């Protein structure tokens, strides 16, 4: 395993305190918590354990992870845990990837009303798929889906959209048979786009009418109903971006792909190139380029880099992964079992989640062999926040 030489945590530790002082009036509590979590992740501030080699006695200290969902360092093991838990949900059918994106005219409203607008994005996109799929003119089936919210583009700008992974088919209305979609085709994108546009704009208008939207700064005039409706009017006629990516090679490929999407954050440590007091450089993909190498290096002022990272912090308690249809929480297990019977398919032994998710302090380090001799490493001591680990010989040496 290769580790990045530069991490977001390094930037936050070096420049986070100054950023907090300069922008104290513009940082909310969730953003402050994320900064603190990333700065202390895998440091003595969170405690940890001492591991020792059973063969040569070599010892090393591993510090606890912050487990924050916005931390780039913590998402790798989280993705593995999630993937293991979802293995038994896989169906032997074609899967499709559909993306729903908010127009740029709404992104500023979304940023000032994250919980309300992001929640509406989930609801409108799921309802769109469920409605069109249930229409006998299209599929005529009750489908299921897993949706993941992303709020960023490759350059960490605010770009709210949901990725939806959908099995290619669904249950008949009477629940007696599985209705599969045509090979390589799920649902018509133009039809999805128009219904999504209508459902979202209707929902946004209801939120405004109910007084559930707040507007600040340059958007303060949108509190006026007439001004708000004037903003929405042209959006009712414009084309909204909804597109379906090609189907996956198989269910296992779907799960690996989805686990990466679910636990992705605004920027990974591996994309960072350099950082100093003035500038942070990172790799990004320029989607405006149709042919050739899309990867470029962007250089931002350090404060702007931190600002862009923090605009993607979600409200406390907001779920960025949601399931709907026959994959909804509470009915998923029974519906999956029913569909397997309809398909005459049972999960393979290697598709069952035998092992519980890892929950220890630093599972990756616990599983790594000794860097000196390759022997097995075991935990010989744990210590909590503020404690200093005691240096001691492994117990098997004491016995000798």
ChimeraX attribute file (.defattr): number of C-alpha atoms within 10 A of each C-alpha:
attribute: neighborCount
match mode: 1-to-1
recipient: residues
	/A:1	4
	/A:2	5
	/A:3	9
	/A:4	13
	/A:5	11
	/A:6	15
	/A:7	20
	/A:8	24
	/A:9	22
	/A:10	15
	/A:11	21
	/A:12	19
	/A:13	15
	/A:14	14
	/A:15	17
	/A:16	20
	/A:17	12
	/A:18	13
	/A:19	17
	/A:20	14
	/A:21	9
	/A:22	11
	/A:23	11
	/A:24	11
	/A:25	8
	/A:26	8
	/A:27	14
	/A:28	12
	/A:29	10
	/A:30	14
	/A:31	20
	/A:32	15
	/A:33	13
	/A:34	18
	/A:35	25
	/A:36	18
	/A:37	20
	/A:38	26
	/A:39	21
	/A:40	19
	/A:41	21
	/A:42	22
	/A:43	16
	/A:44	20
	/A:45	16
	/A:46	19
	/A:47	23
	/A:48	25
	/A:49	24
	/A:50	21
	/A:51	23
	/A:52	26
	/A:53	22
	/A:54	18
	/A:55	14
	/A:56	15
	/A:57	19
	/A:58	17
	/A:59	21
	/A:60	16
	/A:61	17
	/A:62	22
	/A:63	24
	/A:64	23
	/A:65	22
	/A:66	23
	/A:67	19
	/A:68	17
	/A:69	18
	/A:70	24
	/A:71	26
	/A:72	21
	/A:73	24
	/A:74	19
	/A:75	21
	/A:76	15
	/A:77	18
	/A:78	19
	/A:79	19
	/A:80	16
	/A:81	18
	/A:82	17
	/A:83	21
	/A:84	19
	/A:85	17
	/A:86	14
	/A:87	20
	/A:88	20
	/A:89	18
	/A:90	20
	/A:91	21
	/A:92	15
	/A:93	14
	/A:94	22
	/A:95	25
	/A:96	22
	/A:97	22
	/A:98	22
	/A:99	18
	/A:100	25
	/A:101	21
	/A:102	22
	/A:103	16
	/A:104	12
	/A:105	11
	/A:106	16
	/A:107	18
	/A:108	15
	/A:109	18
	/A:110	23
	/A:111	20
	/A:112	15
	/A:113	17
	/A:114	21
	/A:115	18
	/A:116	17
	/A:117	24
	/A:118	24
	/A:119	16
	/A:120	19
	/A:121	25
	/A:122	24
	/A:123	17
	/A:124	22
	/A:125	28
	/A:126	23
	/A:127	18
	/A:128	21
	/A:129	24
	/A:130	19
	/A:131	16
	/A:132	20
	/A:133	24
	/A:134	19
	/A:135	12
	/A:136	9
	/A:137	8
	/A:138	13
	/A:139	22
	/A:140	21
	/A:141	25
	/A:142	23
	/A:143	24
	/A:144	25
	/A:145	22
	/A:146	21
	/A:147	24
	/A:148	21
	/A:149	22
	/A:150	22
	/A:151	24
	/A:152	19
	/A:153	17
	/A:154	15
	/A:155	20
	/A:156	19
	/A:157	15
	/A:158	21
	/A:159	21
	/A:160	24
	/A:161	23
	/A:162	24
	/A:163	22
	/A:164	24
	/A:165	23
	/A:166	23
	/A:167	24
	/A:168	26
	/A:169	23
	/A:170	24
	/A:171	23
	/A:172	17
	/A:173	13
	/A:174	8
	/A:175	14
	/A:176	11
	/A:177	16
	/A:178	20
	/A:179	19
	/A:180	18
	/A:181	20
	/A:182	12
	/A:183	9
	/A:184	12
	/A:185	14
	/A:186	24
	/A:187	18
	/A:188	13
	/A:189	13
	/A:190	14
	/A:191	13
	/A:192	22
	/A:193	19
	/A:194	18
	/A:195	19
	/A:196	26
	/A:197	25
	/A:198	16
	/A:199	17
	/A:200	21
	/A:201	18
	/A:202	14
	/A:203	18
	/A:204	20
	/A:205	16
	/A:206	13
	/A:207	15
	/A:208	17
	/A:209	12
	/A:210	9
	/A:211	10
	/A:212	12
	/A:213	21
	/A:214	13
	/A:215	15
	/A:216	11
	/A:217	6
	/A:218	8
	/A:219	13
	/A:220	10
	/A:221	13
	/A:222	19
	/A:223	16
	/A:224	10
	/A:225	13
	/A:226	11
	/A:227	11
	/A:228	15
	/A:229	13
	/A:230	11
	/A:231	14
	/A:232	17
	/A:233	11
	/A:234	9
	/A:235	16
	/A:236	14
	/A:237	11
	/A:238	11
	/A:239	12
	/A:240	19
	/A:241	18
	/A:242	21
	/A:243	16
	/A:244	18
	/A:245	9
	/A:246	13
	/A:247	20
	/A:248	16
	/A:249	10
	/A:250	14
	/A:251	18
	/A:252	16
	/A:253	12
	/A:254	20
	/A:255	21
	/A:256	15
	/A:257	14
	/A:258	22
	/A:259	21
	/A:260	17
	/A:261	16
	/A:262	21
	/A:263	22
	/A:264	19
	/A:265	22
	/A:266	22
	/A:267	22
	/A:268	17
	/A:269	19
	/A:270	16
	/A:271	16
	/A:272	20
	/A:273	17
	/A:274	14
	/A:275	20
	/A:276	12
	/A:277	11
	/A:278	12
	/A:279	15
	/A:280	21
	/A:281	18
	/A:282	20
	/A:283	18
	/A:284	18
	/A:285	15
	/A:286	15
	/A:287	11
	/A:288	7
	/A:289	10
	/A:290	8
	/A:291	7
	/A:292	6
	/A:293	9
	/A:294	12
	/A:295	13
	/A:296	10
	/A:297	15
	/A:298	15
	/A:299	16
	/A:300	17
	/A:301	15
	/A:302	21
	/A:303	20
	/A:304	15
	/A:305	19
	/A:306	19
	/A:307	16
	/A:308	19
	/A:309	22
	/A:310	20
	/A:311	17
	/A:312	22
	/A:313	21
	/A:314	20
	/A:315	14
	/A:316	10
	/A:317	7
	/A:318	11
	/A:319	13
	/A:320	17
	/A:321	16
	/A:322	17
	/A:323	18
	/A:324	21
	/A:325	19
	/A:326	20
	/A:327	21
	/A:328	15
	/A:329	11
	/A:330	9
	/A:331	12
	/A:332	17
	/A:333	14
	/A:334	12
	/A:335	19
	/A:336	19
	/A:337	17
	/A:338	17
	/A:339	20
	/A:340	17
	/A:341	13
	/A:342	15
	/A:343	15
	/A:344	8
	/A:345	12
	/A:346	15
	/A:347	15
	/A:348	10
	/A:349	9
	/A:350	9
	/A:351	16
	/A:352	15
	/A:353	16
	/A:354	12
	/A:355	9
	/A:356	9
	/A:357	15
	/A:358	13
	/A:359	11
	/A:360	12
	/A:361	20
	/A:362	19
	/A:363	14
	/A:364	12
	/A:365	18
	/A:366	19
	/A:367	11
	/A:368	14
	/A:369	15
	/A:370	23
	/A:371	13
	/A:372	11
	/A:373	12
	/A:374	13
	/A:375	17
	/A:376	17
	/A:377	24
	/A:378	20
	/A:379	17
	/A:380	15
	/A:381	16
	/A:382	18
	/A:383	17
	/A:384	15
	/A:385	13
	/A:386	10
	/A:387	13
	/A:388	12
	/A:389	16
	/A:390	10
	/A:391	9
	/A:392	12
	/A:393	13
	/A:394	20
	/A:395	12
	/A:396	10
	/A:397	9
	/A:398	8
	/A:399	6
	/A:400	5
